[in-house]
């Protein structure tokens, strides 16, 4: 597995070793010993999966402590523009974002540690997105930052995505008080 650092400390791009032939392909999307050998020592306790049509934007979501989640995310089918925002107050990159395209073809994953808001825009119909989480879902601790916040200036390359009511009413970054 190739582990690539990003400009946001702790956020990693993971490129698995893929074995392909005329039958198809095989790769390990998670192997505890392999992850530990790369310094990735986490325990996953919940898996989530979503399916979305092209143009759906989900995010920017996170859970506050003590239910903060680390997430290993990947695309099973389709493609997304995956975006994270550093919401760790003591970080040199607080308020900075990073985007990366995850697709069924590149099989790339992102490790998103606790302390990041996360969202994605689907680029193809029937995109299936998978999350391995280090903490269970907890409604009381969930929160969101407005996807198109002017202070964050994220380049989603879309002006009118399909949004949930929760995402339409998320707070502006300047009104956000981080608990991280």
Buried (B, 14 or more C-beta within 10 A) or exposed (E): BEBEEBEBBBBBBBBBEEEEEEEEEEEEEBEEEEBEEEEBEBEBEEEEEEBBEBBBBBBBBBBBEEBBBBBBBBBEBBBBBBBBBBBBEEBEBBBEBBBBBBBBEBBBBBBBBBBBBBBBBBBBEEBBBBBBBBBEEEEEBBBBBBBBBEEBEBEBEBEEBBBEEEBEEBEEBEEBEBBB
